[in-house]
């Protein structure tokens, strides 16, 4: 006798009988799952699974928010024009405002390949009346290999500053380097002064554009600085003052003279594997790699003095402090997390 019994599909039973499909789970549990995943990449992938997940990842209950990135790049065959870059930004702001306002992260690729605006070209009048308020994060960082090709012209940033000044809260300039001259330093300070909302600066592998007294960033608004593997600018006399708290009659004055002393609201600082030099106006150009500049380790006493004298807002400091010195300082400033 032939057995014609139908073998049940066990997978189908699992889905239908036991309700294990993600779409059948209650909303609070789905929110918990999405929050557990957490990363930008994960959320972006989840958002395209279905309309339901697209809605979920944008709910206020989701801790990690998807940051939509607006990118601009120079032409592959020729150097980009900063004036055209600004024109494209203004055009999108004025003509696609509803769509453009969803972008919060602005990425300029290969900014070292952009040329400055021609002296004879007219300034775009819309820049003064159409700041991009939606952009809160600006990324002009370079890849390691591209940083050796050419320097970034500060004038490119100077032309952009009015368009972004009202909204940018964080900026990434890693591997970006500028020609060290008085004029360039002045333009760089003017650019950072224009970013009235800037709080977080990431500038790893900086080459002498950050000075240990606090320039070129805003002294009161800046809360986070991440600048590992960087070369800072200061003289031997200055580093001596920043390393010592006992100069006889000048002791009270020198006690308030330490690394980044201008920053009154600093919360996080990372200067791991940092060096300093008094070769202030030396710089790397396209054909002359400045390997002769003396790079000196930051003294332990300067790092110690910073922890002791840093503002009460400090919560996190990563440097090359020795384990012994970190153990000592943890007893004096237990509210600061010390890392290396």
ABEGO torsion letter per residue (X at the ends): XBBABBBBBAAAAAAAAAGABAAABBAAAAAAAAAAAGBAAAAAAAAAABAAAAAAAABAABABBBBBBBBBBBBAABBBBAAAAAAAAAAAAAAAAAAAAABABBBBBGAAABBBBBAABBBBAAAAABBBAABABBBABBBAAAAAABBBBAAAAAAAAAAAAAABABBBABGBBBBBBAAAAAAAAAAAAABAABABBBBBGBBGABBAAGOABBAAABABBBBBGBBBBBBAAAAAAAABABAEAAAAAAAABBBGAABAABABBBABGBBBBABAABBBBAABBBAABBBBBBBAAAAAAAAAABBAABABBBBABBAAAAAAAAAABAABBBBX
